[in-house]
């Protein structure tokens, strides 16, 4: 990996030294070692550059050069009324985090199910550290991604969710992360741990948004452990303001016959990187990776999928749709790795993109890496613009151009929504997608000087291995 130097390395080192002294570094030797090893790795590598293949389409120099600081605990100016429009009333549990810290006074514990437990990670490290030690950092590869190393080094708080054996939880568990503008160039590193035990069923919504404006970095990591024969849906929703940097990593460990769905909605942020890394370790695992990213202005939205098939008779599906306008830049880098023991693997990867302006850009790289000899794997991507024939058809039925374009964009985005399991989580995602498309102006009429015969320009490829 080729990485950049850190001009503020002394600042990071000073912050880390102070952080270790006040955040259980002394009382829990295993946690201290975990943090120290991660910080040593980060100090060794620094931030990635575009010379690194996994980051070739995303330049993080603006993050590396910004002297971010950890926010200090202080009374919040947010009231419960401020949160009402962001709540999901059907939620089983709703944990609220302000600037990376668990806020129990704003959280809702509606669950009466004895097999559901949810709390702040920092609270668990004080009261039941053995439960956290059993899983924290066991699967995440800090050597592969410097942002994961940085998160681990500064791990202090986040969400801990455990769903007991055989528990079926229909309502979603909502994790709401709110960044405020109280601190200049602040960085937060939420660390979430979700454990679903054997035969459990659950839905977790991880949502990031911001109040006010100002440069900030949210670098989150979620470790999701899906036990044998579980059914888990995870939603990553990012809708922070345009000055925000958001780097998120979802590391999924799937055991035998586990069925996991990852749904990502990238709607906000200035520079966003969404990493999804499932490992289908047990036989018969199934994984759906479904995403939608919508950008305009100068947003940069990067989606990196790294799917590992390690057990036999497993299957995965990746479907990502992108809608880009203005000078927005989208990235889809999907990598499927089929290990030698993963015979009878069935994997498919599809990326579809709409460019609504001449200045919008998409880099898409589907990738297969196969070491087994009895598999079925395909990948493909399309890049195009709104179908002129479909637009003409709607206009010929009396629909004006602007509403017709909105209908087509909502239908394109709706493909991702349709892959979500019906329920409160899907309803929440659908409302956000519709409101976003209709509010930011991304569904406006096309430029008059754009020739109709260029409206359907696509680049297609499909490779079967």
N, C-alpha and C positions, 0 to 999 in steps of 0.2 A: 504494500500500500504506500502510495506517495502522499505525503501530508505537508501541510503548511506549518511554518513556525508560529509561535504564539507571542505576539509582541507584549501581551499583558501577563506572561507566565508568572511573574512575581506576584501580581495581583491575585491570580488564581491560587497560587501556593499559600499566600497569606490568608485568603478566605478559607481554604481547605483546612489549614492548621487551626484556625479559630473555630471552624465548624465542627471538627472532630472533638474539640474540648467541651462543647456545649450540647452535643447531640448523641449521647449514650456511647461515645467512642471508648470510654474507659470501662464502663460496666459490662459491655458485651464484647468480649475479645473477638468472636467470630465476625461480628459486624465491623469492628475496627479493621480487621484483616481484609475483609471484602472491600471496604472503601479504599484502604491504602493500596491494594493491588490494582484497583480500577484507576485511581489517580496516577499511579506510576505508569500505567499503560497510556493514559491520556497525555501525560507529560512527555512520554517517549515519542508519541506519534503526532500530537497536535490535531488540528482539524483536517479533514480530507480536502483534496483539491480535484480539479477536473482531470488530472492525470490518473486518478484512481478510477478504474473501470466502473465501479458501482456508483460513482458520482460524476461521471463524465459530462452529464447534461446540466449539472447544478453547481453553481459557484457560490460557496459559502464564505467568501472573503469578507463580506459585510458583517457576518457574525464573528469571524475570527478577530476582526479589527475593533470591535466594539467592546469597551471595558465594562462588561456586565457585572453587577453586584447582586448578592443575595439580599432579598428584602428582610428587614428586621421586623419581628412581631410587634404589632401596634394595634390599638383599637380600630375596628373597621367603621367606616361611615355608611355602610350599606344597611338598609332596613329589610325586614321580611317582605314588606310591600314591594320593594324593588325587584324581588325575585319571582313574583307571582306569574309574570308573563312567560317565564322560562321553565316553570315546573311542569311535570307530567302528572296530572292528578290521579291517573290510574296506576302509578308506580307502586311496586311492592315496598321498596325502600328508596329513599332519595338522600344521597350523601352530597353535601355542598362543601366545596373547597375554595377559599379566598386566598389568592396569591400563593397557591401551593400548600396551604395549611388547612387541615380539617376544621370545619366550623359547625360543631354539633348544634349550636343555637339556631342555625338555619336549616338543619337537616330534618327529614321526616322519616320516622320509623313506624310505618303502617303495618308491617308484616306481623301476622300472628302465627306464621308457620314456624314450628320449633326447629326445623332443619335449616333455616336461613339465618346466617349471621353476617353482619356488615358493620364495619367500624373503620376508624382512621388507623393507618399503619403505625404512626408514632405511638398511639395509645396501646396498640397491641405489642409493640416492642418493649413497653414498660410492664404491661400486665401479663402477657402470654408470649414471650419471645420465642419459645420453643416451636410454636406453630408457624412463625415466620421463618425461622432458621431452616425448617424442613424443606422450604421451597425457594426462598429468595435467592436469586442469582444462580440457581442450579442449572438452568437451561440457557440463559442469555449468554451470547458470545461477545464479551467486551473487547476481544482482540480483533473482531471483524469490523466493528463500528465505533469510532471515537466518541460519538454522541451517547452511545450506550455506556461507555466507560465513564463519561462525564456524569451521566445520570446516576450511575452506581456509586461514584465517589461522593456525590452530594445527596444520596438517599436519606430522606428524613421523614417524609410524610406522603400520604396518598391514600388509596382505598384498599381495604382488605375485605374480600367477600368469600364466604364459604357456603356452598350449597351441599347439604348432607346427602348421604346415600339414599337413592330412590325417591328423592323429593322432586315433585313436579311443580314448578313455579311458573304460572301463566303470565302474571304481570311483570313488567320489566323492572330491573334494578337500575336506577338512574344515578350516575356519577357526574355531577355538574362542577366543572372547574371554571372559576371566574378570575380573570386578571384585571386588576384595577390600574389606575394611572397615578397611584400615590407615590410611586418610586421611579426615579429616573433610571433608564437602561437596566431594569431589573431582569434577573433570570430565575426561573423556578424549574424544579426537576421532580415533578410528581412521579411516584413509583407505586404502581398498582399490582395487586396480587389477587387473582381470581381462581379459586379452587372449586371445581364441580366434581363431587365424588361419584362413585359407580352408580350408573342408571339414573343419575340426576338430569333434570331438564331446567334450563334457565336462559334468560335473555338479559344482557347487560348493555346499557347505553352509556358510552363515555363521551361527554360533550364538553367542548372548549369554546368559551366566548369571552369577550372583554368589555369593560366599562371604560368610557373615556378613550383617550388616544395616548400615544407615546411609544417609543421604541422599547420592546420587551422580547424576551426569549422564553418560550415554554418548550422544554425538552422532556417529554414524558416517555415512560416505559411501562408496558403492561405485560405481565407474565400470566398466561391463562393455561391452567392445567386441566385437561378434560379427561376424566377417569374412564374406565371401561364402560362401553355401552351408554355413554352420555349423549345428550343433544343440547348443544349450546349455540346461541346466536350472540354475536358481539357487534355493536354499532360504534363506529368512530365518527363523530360529527365535529368538524372544525369550522367555526364561523367567527373568528376573531377579526379585529379591525385591520386595515391595510398596512399599518406600520409594524405589525407583529411578525415575529419569526416563530414558526411552530415546527418542531421536529418530533415525530411520534414513532414509537416502535411497538408493535404487537407481536410478541413471541408466544406461539401456541404449541403446546406439547399434547399430542393426541395419543391416547392408548387404544387398545383393541376395540374395534367396532364403534369408536367415538365418531360422532357426526357434528362437525363444527361449521358454522357459517360466519364469515367476516364481512360486514357491510361498512363501506367508507363513504362519507359525504364530505367533500372539501368545497366549502362555499366562501370562506373568508381567508384572511391572512395575506401578508405581502410575499413572504417566501415560506413555502410549506413543503415538508418532506414527510411522506407517509410510508413507513416500512411495515410490511406484513410478512412474518416468517413462521409459517406452520411447519411442524415436523410430524408426519404421519408415522409414528414409531410402531404402532401395533397393527396387526393384521386386520383387514376389513375396514380401515378408517375411511371416512368421507369428509371432504373439505370443499366448501364453496367460498370463493373470494370474489366479492361483488362490490363495485365501486362506481361513483359518479363524481367528477370534478368539473366545476363551472368557474371560469375565470374571465375577467375583463380588466381594463386598465393595464397595469404593468404587473399583475400578479404572476407569480411563478409557483406552479403546483406540480410536485414531483411525486410519483407513485412507484415504489420499488417493492416488487413481490419476489420472495425467495421461498419457493415451495419445495420441501424435501420429502420424497417418498422413501421411507426407510423400511417399511413393512410390506409384505406381499398382499395382493388382492385389495389394494387401496385405490381410491379415485379422487381426483380433484378437478374443479372447474373454476376458471378465472374469467370474469366478464367485467370489463371496465369501459365506461363511456365518458368522453370528455367533450365539453362545449366551451370554446374559447373565442373571445371577442377582443377588440382593441389591440393592444400590444401584449396580451397575455401569452405566457409560455407554459405549455403543459409537457409532462414527461410520463411515459409509461415504460417501465423496464421490468418485464416479467420473466423470471427465471425458474424453470422447473428442473429439479435434479432428481433423477431416479437412480437410487443406489443399487448395487449388485443384488442384494437380497430382496429387492422389491419387485419380484416377478408378478406378472398379471396386473401391472399398474395401468390405469386408464386415466389419462390427464388431457385436459383441453384448455387452451388459453386464447382469449379473444379480446381485442382492443379496438373500439370504434370511436372516431373523433369527428366533430363538426367544427370547422373554422368559419367564423362569421365575418372576418375582416381580412384584408390583404396582409395585415401586419401581425396577426396571430400566428403562433408557431407551436408545433407539436413534434416531439422526438419520441418515437416508439420503437421498442426493441424487444420483441418476443424472443425467448431463448430456451432451447432444450439441451439438457446434459444427461445422457442416458448411458448407464453402465450395466443394465440388465438386457436380456435378449428376448424376452417375451412380454412386450408392452404395446400399448396403443396410445400414442401421444400426438397431438396436433397443436399448431399455434397459427395465429393470423392477426392481421391488423388492417384497418381501413382508415383513410383520411379523406375527407371530402367536405362539401358544403351543402346547404339545404337543397333538396331535390326540386329543380325547377318545375318538373311535371306535377309533383304533388302540390306545390304552391299554386300553380296555374289551375289545377283541378278545384282547389278550395275557393279560389277567387271566382272561378266560373260558376260556383254555387252561391255567389252573392256575398262572400266574406272578404272584407278589405284585406289588403296585404299585411298590415301590421298584426291584426288578430290571427290571420292565417299562419304567419311565421310563429306566433306564440303557440298555436295548436301543434305545429310540427315539432317545436322544441320540447314542449311538454310531453309529447308522445315519445320522443327520443330519450328523454330523461326517465320517463315512466317505465322503460324497459328494465332499469335497475330496481325501481320500486317494486315491480311485479315479482322480482325474485325473492323479496323479503316475505317472511312468514306473516300471514294476516294477524293483526293485533294492534295493541297500543303503540308499540315501537315503530311498526310500519306506518301507522297513521301519523305519528309525530314526524317521521322522516318525510313523508309525502307533503305534509303541510309546509315544512321548511323549504323543500325543493320548489314547490309552486310559488310560494311567497318570494323566494329569491329570484326566480326567473322573471317574475312579473314586476319586481320592484327596482332592480338594478339597471334596467334599460337594455339588458343583453338580448331581449327579444324584439328590439326595434327593427324598423324596416331597413333593408339593405341599401347600400349606396347606389344612386341612380346610374353611375357610370360603370357599374359592374355588368358585364355582358352575360346574358342568360345562358349562352352556350358554354360558359365556364363554371356554372353553378354546380355541376356534378363532376368534379375532378377527383378521382380517387386513386389511391395507391393500395393495391391489394397483394397480399402474398399468403400462401399457406403451405406449410411443410409438414409432411407426415413422417414420423419416425417409429 
